Amino acid sequence: MNQIHTLQWMAASVGLFFFVAFGAIVGSFINVLVYRLPRGLNIVTPPSACPNCNTKLGWRENFPIFGWLLLRGRCRTCKAKISCEYFIVETFVALLFGGVFAMWFMDPSVWTLLGVDTNYWTPEWAARGLRITWPMMTIVIVLLGSLVAITLIDAKTFTIPLALPWFAAGVALIIHPLFALWVSHSRLPTLYPNSSQLWIWRWTIPTVTGPALGATLGGTLGLVLSMILLHFKIIPQSFADYMQWEASATKERSIAEARDPQAVAALDAQADTMSLGEMLARTIALTGPAITGLAIGMTIGGSRGSAGLGAALGMGIGLVIGFLLRNLVMRSHTGDSADPIWVQYPHARREMAKEVLFLAPIALLGALGWLITTNTMPFLLTAPPLWLEALGGSLLGLLVGGGLVWAIRILGTYAFGKEAMGLGDVHLMAAIGACIGWIDPVLAFFIAPFMGLAWVIASLFLAPVFKREGTALPFGPHLALASALALLAKPIFEMALTQLIQKPIPLP
């Protein structure tokens, strides 16, 4: 018996070693993406080299994790310091991939040695084992790697390279229907062999049938049509004149700096530094109304038998109020002149009209798809093949995830006269929805403000340690972290929703 137990541990450890090593390799590639994508460099060529002396790195220096340790954090030629970020990112991604494998598929698992019940945290579909569900695990790995890269780049540059969310979404849109096609032609009747609950979806992500699937397919056709119209410039591109305006604004700034350099320097200092108190005020202005709206909505809804709906509506209204308050707090503390240059663009409301025009075909064809499916051929999509249902679930996640943030972007920009959220955040949430379905980006959107509040509170302790006053982050990293939590800590949200709605809420 002991020999069998030992062999089981050895076999499980081989899988764990593979995912840890693969994670380290992916972490090394993420470091390349973080350095090269913001600079517009090719991610394949030229080979990695020391940025100080341009000496090409050999395979020993490029070896994940151990290469940095071997060099002791310095170039072997010029002895220039190599940032510990490379070592940290590679180690983090290695532990992340290994931890997910150990939690979901490793049997016996190292998590059990720490007293963790892996069955509680493992998705139902993963019960079939990695040998069968590896395509879904591939989507998860791609998504987590993309979220790490997006977080690092957005934190540094306040931009999200669109290639990263596009790649993740593309992988999901290909794998989901192909995986479902294979499952439907195999001897597997379901991916949930041990489920004791009544599952309303047949796939690893939430799906829809009937008119909702018709609306999803129609909305997707509308998205393709809008992209074609945008490509041929029939629909104008928003912010097309931004670069010209920025050049003009920069020129005016240079003239102003030549006339009064001290005044311009004071404005720059005001824009670049923000006290922790001001950061806390901004974050609380956003999250406070959301928390209050959640509590009030749950109380009112509970008295009428709809606690969950009341909580969702209350939190949504609270977020709208929070965006307005946050804008007032920003103006009271810094003023318009201290805003970053991309926020000072004076025609943001005008540009939103172009984006509404882009979204019009999506809304119209989505509504048309619903009507056609309902009135003329409800039988066609009532019991669709599994591959179409899986594809529809991925497309629905893309539309809902991106559409939710895009709606906040448009409404917030009209309210403030400035860009409320970046289009990079729209693409990020669309990719998350395409990978893991529409529920997770909705959860993440409501969790993200709390991530911002937690970061500000943590900054109170981090600032003295790192001897810096400002530790602000753009909203993208908070969305990425919230999405990872929605994926990896799903049982917590199931429990919370069950308490709100007072009946079991299984989430795929």
C-alpha positions in Angstrom: 0.0 0.0 0.0 2.8 2.4 0.9 4.5 1.6 -2.4 1.3 2.4 -4.4 1.0 5.7 -2.4 4.6 6.6 -3.2 4.0 5.9 -6.9 0.9 8.1 -6.9 2.9 11.0 -5.4 5.7 10.5 -7.9 3.2 10.6 -10.8 1.5 13.6 -9.4 4.8 15.4 -8.8 5.8 15.0 -12.4 2.7 16.9 -13.5 3.3 19.6 -10.9 7.0 19.9 -12.0 5.8 20.3 -15.6 3.4 23.1 -14.8 5.9 24.9 -12.6 8.5 24.8 -15.3 6.1 25.8 -18.0 5.0 28.7 -15.8 8.6 29.8 -15.4 9.0 29.8 -19.2 5.8 31.7 -19.7 6.9 34.2 -17.0 10.2 34.7 -18.9 8.2 35.4 -22.1 5.9 37.8 -20.2 9.0 39.8 -19.2 9.8 40.1 -22.9 6.3 41.3 -23.7 6.4 43.8 -20.8 9.7 45.3 -22.1 9.1 45.2 -25.8 5.4 45.8 -26.5 5.2 49.3 -25.0 8.3 50.3 -27.0 6.8 48.9 -30.3 9.6 46.3 -30.6 9.4 42.9 -32.2 8.8 40.3 -29.5 10.8 37.6 -31.4 13.8 39.4 -32.8 16.5 40.5 -32.0 17.5 38.0 -29.3 17.5 39.2 -25.7 20.5 41.3 -24.8 21.7 43.5 -22.0 20.1 47.0 -22.4 23.2 48.7 -21.1 26.0 47.1 -23.1 23.9 45.2 -25.8 25.7 41.9 -25.1 23.5 39.0 -26.3 22.4 36.7 -23.5 23.3 33.0 -23.7 21.0 30.2 -22.8 22.3 30.2 -19.2 21.4 33.8 -18.7 18.0 33.3 -20.3 17.2 30.3 -18.2 14.1 31.2 -16.2 14.5 32.0 -12.5 18.0 30.4 -12.1 19.5 32.6 -14.8 19.0 35.7 -12.7 20.2 34.0 -9.6 23.3 32.7 -11.4 24.1 36.2 -12.5 23.3 37.6 -9.1 21.2 40.3 -10.6 24.0 41.8 -12.7 25.2 41.6 -16.4 28.1 39.2 -16.7 29.9 41.7 -19.1 29.3 45.3 -17.9 28.0 44.4 -14.4 25.0 46.6 -14.8 22.2 45.9 -12.4 19.4 43.6 -13.7 16.0 44.4 -12.2 14.7 41.8 -9.8 11.3 42.1 -11.6 12.5 39.4 -14.0 13.1 37.0 -11.2 9.8 37.9 -9.4 7.6 37.6 -12.5 9.1 34.2 -13.5 8.7 32.9 -10.0 5.2 34.2 -9.6 3.9 32.7 -12.8 5.6 29.4 -12.1 3.9 29.2 -8.7 0.6 30.4 -10.2 0.4 27.7 -12.9 1.7 25.1 -10.5 -0.8 26.1 -7.8 -3.8 26.0 -10.2 -2.7 22.5 -11.4 -2.2 21.3 -7.9 -5.6 22.6 -6.8 -7.6 21.3 -9.8 -5.9 18.2 -11.1 -3.1 16.9 -8.9 -4.1 13.7 -7.0 -2.8 13.5 -4.4 -2.3 17.2 -4.1 0.3 19.2 -2.2 -2.5 21.5 -1.1 -3.9 18.7 1.0 -0.6 18.8 3.1 -1.6 22.4 4.0 -5.1 21.3 5.0 -6.8 22.7 1.9 -9.9 20.9 0.6 -9.1 20.8 -3.2 -12.6 19.4 -4.0 -14.2 22.5 -2.7 -12.1 24.8 -4.9 -12.0 22.7 -8.1 -14.5 23.5 -10.9 -17.0 20.8 -11.7 -15.7 20.3 -15.2 -12.2 19.6 -13.9 -13.4 16.5 -12.2 -13.0 14.7 -15.6 -9.2 15.1 -15.2 -6.6 16.9 -17.2 -6.4 14.2 -19.9 -9.9 15.1 -21.0 -10.2 18.8 -20.1 -6.8 20.1 -21.1 -8.3 22.4 -23.8 -10.2 24.3 -21.1 -7.1 24.4 -19.0 -5.2 25.8 -22.0 -7.7 28.7 -22.1 -7.2 29.3 -18.4 -3.4 29.3 -18.7 -3.6 31.7 -21.7 -5.9 34.0 -19.8 -3.9 34.1 -16.6 -0.7 34.7 -18.5 -2.3 37.5 -20.4 -3.7 39.1 -17.2 -0.2 39.1 -15.6 1.3 40.8 -18.7 -1.5 43.3 -19.0 -1.3 44.2 -15.3 2.5 44.9 -15.5 2.2 46.9 -18.7 -0.8 48.9 -17.6 0.7 49.7 -14.2 3.8 51.1 -15.9 2.4 52.8 -18.9 -1.4 53.3 -18.3 -2.0 51.5 -21.6 -3.0 48.0 -22.6 -1.5 46.6 -25.8 -4.6 45.3 -27.6 -2.7 42.3 -29.0 -2.8 40.6 -25.5 -6.6 40.6 -25.0 -7.1 39.8 -28.7 -4.9 36.8 -28.5 -6.7 35.5 -25.3 -10.1 36.0 -26.9 -9.0 34.4 -30.2 -7.7 31.3 -28.4 -11.0 31.0 -26.5 -13.2 31.5 -29.5 -11.3 28.7 -31.3 -10.9 26.2 -28.5 -14.4 26.3 -27.0 -16.4 25.1 -30.1 -13.7 22.6 -31.1 -13.5 21.2 -27.6 -17.3 21.0 -27.5 -17.4 19.3 -30.9 -14.9 16.7 -29.7 -16.9 16.1 -26.5 -20.2 15.7 -28.4 -18.7 13.1 -30.6 -17.0 11.1 -27.8 -18.6 8.8 -25.3 -18.8 11.6 -22.6 -22.4 12.5 -22.0 -21.4 15.5 -19.8 -18.3 17.2 -18.3 -19.9 17.2 -14.8 -19.7 13.5 -13.7 -20.0 14.1 -9.9 -22.4 17.0 -9.8 -25.3 16.7 -7.4 -26.8 20.0 -8.4 -29.1 20.9 -11.3 -26.9 22.6 -13.8 -28.5 25.0 -16.2 -25.5 25.0 -18.6 -24.0 22.1 -20.5 -20.6 23.6 -20.9 -17.6 24.8 -18.9 -18.8 28.4 -19.2 -22.4 29.8 -19.0 -24.3 29.4 -22.2 -27.7 30.3 -23.6 -30.2 28.9 -26.0 -33.2 30.1 -27.9 -33.8 33.8 -28.4 -30.8 34.8 -26.2 -28.5 32.7 -28.5 -30.1 34.3 -31.5 -29.4 37.7 -30.0 -25.8 36.7 -29.3 -25.1 35.6 -32.8 -26.9 38.7 -34.2 -24.8 41.0 -32.0 -21.6 39.2 -33.1 -22.6 39.8 -36.8 -23.2 43.4 -35.9 -19.7 43.6 -34.3 -18.1 42.1 -37.5 -20.1 44.6 -39.6 -19.0 47.5 -37.5 -15.4 46.5 -37.8 -15.7 46.2 -41.5 -17.4 49.7 -41.7 -14.6 51.1 -39.5 -11.9 49.5 -41.6 -13.3 51.2 -44.8 -13.8 54.4 -42.9 -17.6 54.4 -43.4 -17.8 54.7 -39.6 -15.3 57.3 -38.3 -12.7 56.2 -35.8 -13.0 57.9 -32.4 -10.1 60.0 -31.2 -8.6 60.0 -34.7 -7.2 63.5 -34.3 -5.8 62.9 -30.8 -2.2 62.7 -31.9 -2.5 66.0 -33.8 -4.1 67.6 -30.8 -1.4 66.2 -28.4 1.4 67.6 -30.6 -0.3 71.0 -30.6 -0.8 70.9 -26.8 2.8 69.8 -26.3 4.0 72.7 -28.4 1.9 75.1 -26.4 3.2 73.6 -23.2 6.8 74.1 -24.4 6.1 77.8 -25.1 4.5 78.2 -21.7 7.5 76.5 -20.1 9.9 78.8 -21.8 7.9 81.8 -20.5 7.4 80.5 -16.9 9.2 77.3 -16.2 8.5 77.3 -12.5 4.7 77.4 -13.0 4.8 74.5 -15.4 7.0 72.5 -13.1 4.6 73.1 -10.2 1.7 71.8 -12.4 3.7 68.7 -13.4 4.5 68.0 -9.7 0.8 68.4 -8.9 -0.2 65.9 -11.7 2.5 63.4 -10.9 2.2 63.2 -7.2 -0.8 62.6 -5.1 -0.9 62.1 -1.3 -2.2 58.9 0.1 -5.0 60.8 1.7 -6.1 62.1 -1.8 -5.8 58.6 -3.2 -8.0 57.3 -0.4 -10.5 60.0 -0.9 -10.8 59.2 -4.6 -11.2 55.5 -4.0 -13.7 55.8 -1.2 -15.7 58.3 -3.3 -16.0 55.5 -5.9 -16.5 52.4 -3.6 -18.4 54.0 -0.8 -21.7 54.6 -2.7 -21.3 51.1 -4.2 -21.1 49.5 -0.8 -24.0 51.7 0.5 -26.1 50.9 -2.6 -25.4 47.2 -2.1 -26.6 47.3 1.5 -29.7 49.4 0.8 -30.7 47.5 -2.3 -30.3 44.1 -0.5 -32.4 45.4 2.4 -35.2 46.8 0.2 -35.1 43.8 -2.2 -35.1 41.3 0.6 -38.3 42.8 2.0 -39.9 42.1 -1.4 -38.3 38.7 -2.0 -35.6 39.8 -4.5 -32.5 40.5 -2.4 -30.1 39.6 -5.2 -31.8 41.9 -7.7 -32.0 44.7 -5.2 -28.3 44.3 -4.3 -27.3 44.4 -8.0 -29.4 47.4 -8.8 -28.3 49.2 -5.7 -24.7 48.5 -6.4 -25.0 49.7 -10.0 -26.7 52.9 -9.0 -24.0 53.4 -6.3 -21.2 52.9 -8.9 -22.8 55.6 -11.1 -22.9 58.0 -8.1 -19.4 57.0 -7.2 -18.0 57.9 -10.6 -19.6 61.3 -10.3 -18.2 61.8 -6.7 -14.8 60.6 -7.8 -14.7 63.2 -10.5 -15.7 65.9 -8.1 -12.9 64.8 -5.6 -10.4 64.8 -8.4 -11.3 68.3 -9.4 -11.3 69.6 -5.9 -7.8 68.2 -5.2 -6.0 68.8 -8.4 -8.1 70.8 -10.9 -8.3 70.3 -14.6 -4.9 71.7 -15.4 -3.2 68.9 -13.3 -4.8 66.1 -15.3 -2.6 63.9 -17.5 -2.5 65.2 -21.0 -4.7 62.4 -22.5 -7.4 63.3 -20.0 -7.2 67.0 -21.1 -8.4 66.2 -24.6 -11.3 68.7 -25.0 -13.6 66.8 -27.4 -14.2 63.5 -25.5 -18.0 63.9 -25.6 -17.9 64.4 -29.4 -15.9 61.3 -29.8 -18.4 59.2 -27.8 -21.0 59.8 -30.6 -18.7 58.0 -33.0 -18.4 55.0 -30.6 -22.2 54.9 -30.2 -22.4 54.8 -34.0 -20.0 51.8 -33.9 -22.2 50.0 -31.3 -25.4 50.7 -33.2 -25.1 47.7 -35.6 -24.4 45.4 -32.7 -27.5 46.5 -30.8 -29.7 46.5 -33.9 -28.6 43.0 -35.2 -28.7 41.7 -31.7 -32.4 42.8 -31.3 -33.1 41.4 -34.8 -31.6 38.1 -33.9 -33.8 37.9 -30.8 -36.9 38.7 -32.8 -36.2 36.3 -35.6 -35.5 33.4 -33.2 -38.6 34.2 -31.2 -41.1 34.7 -33.9 -40.1 32.6 -36.9 -37.8 29.8 -35.9 -37.7 29.2 -32.1 -37.0 25.5 -32.7 -33.7 26.3 -34.5 -31.7 27.4 -31.4 -33.8 25.8 -28.6 -31.6 22.7 -28.7 -28.5 23.7 -30.6 -25.5 21.4 -31.1 -23.1 21.6 -28.2 -20.4 23.2 -30.3 -22.7 26.1 -31.2 -23.8 26.5 -27.6 -20.2 26.7 -26.5 -19.3 29.2 -29.2 -22.4 31.2 -28.2 -21.3 31.2 -24.6 -17.9 32.5 -25.5 -19.4 35.2 -27.8 -21.9 36.2 -25.2 -19.1 36.6 -22.7 -17.2 38.8 -25.1 -20.2 41.0 -25.8 -21.3 41.3 -22.2 -17.8 41.8 -20.7 -16.8 44.4 -23.3 -20.2 46.0 -23.5 -20.5 46.6 -19.7 -17.3 48.5 -19.5 -18.0 50.3 -22.8 -21.3 51.5 -21.4 -19.6 53.0 -18.4 -17.0 54.6 -20.6 -19.6 56.3 -22.8 -21.9 57.4 -19.9 -19.0 58.5 -17.8 -17.5 60.5 -20.6 -20.7 62.2 -21.4 -21.1 63.1 -17.7 -17.5 64.3 -17.1 -16.5 65.6 -20.5 -13.4 63.4 -20.1 -12.5 59.8 -20.9 -14.0 57.8 -18.0 -12.4 54.5 -18.9 -10.0 53.5 -21.6 -10.8 51.3 -24.6 -8.1 48.9 -23.4 -10.3 48.1 -20.4 -13.1 47.3 -22.8 -10.9 44.9 -24.7 -9.6 43.4 -21.5 -13.1 42.5 -20.1 -14.3 41.3 -23.5 -11.3 38.8 -23.6 -12.1 37.7 -20.1 -15.7 37.1 -21.0 -14.7 35.1 -24.2 -12.5 32.9 -22.1 -14.6 32.1 -19.0 -18.1 33.4 -19.8 -20.2 36.4 -19.1 -20.7 35.9 -15.4 -17.1 36.3 -14.4 -16.5 39.8 -16.0 -19.7 41.0 -14.4 -18.5 39.8 -11.0 -15.0 41.3 -11.7 -16.4 44.6 -12.6 -18.2 45.0 -9.2 -15.2 43.5 -7.3 -12.6 45.8 -9.0 -13.4 49.0 -7.0 -12.9 47.0 -3.8 -9.5 45.9 -5.1 -8.7 49.6 -5.6 -9.7 50.4 -2.1 -7.6 47.5 -0.8 -4.6 48.8 -2.8 -4.9 52.2 -1.4 -5.1 50.9 2.2 -2.1 48.7 1.5 -0.3 51.8 0.1 -0.5 53.3 3.6 1.9 50.6 4.7 3.9 50.2 1.5 4.7 53.9 1.0 7.0 54.2 4.1 8.6 50.9 3.2 9.4 51.9 -0.3 10.0 55.5 0.6 7.5 56.9 -1.9 4.3 58.9 -1.5 2.3 57.9 -4.5 1.4 54.3 -5.3 -1.6 54.8 -7.6 -2.5 52.2 -10.2 -4.8 52.5 -13.3 -8.0 50.6 -13.2 -6.8 47.8 -15.5 -4.8 45.9 -12.9 -7.7 46.0 -10.5 -10.0 44.5 -13.2 -7.4 41.8 -13.9 -7.0 40.9 -10.3 -10.8 40.8 -9.7 -11.2 38.6 -12.8 -8.5 36.2 -11.5 -10.3 36.0 -8.1 -13.7 35.4 -9.9 -12.1 32.5 -11.7 -10.0 30.9 -8.9 -12.2 31.7 -5.9 -15.6 30.9 -7.4 -16.9 29.0 -4.3 -16.7 32.2 -2.3 -18.9 34.1 -4.8 -21.3 31.1 -5.0 -21.7 31.3 -1.2 -22.2 35.1 -1.2 -24.8 34.9 -4.0 -26.6 32.1 -2.3 -26.9 34.2 0.9 -28.2 37.1 -1.1 -30.8 35.3 -3.1 -31.6 32.6 -0.5 -31.3 29.7 -2.8 -28.3 27.7 -4.2 -26.5 29.5 -7.0 -24.1 27.1 -8.9 -21.6 28.9 -11.1 -19.7 27.0 -13.8 
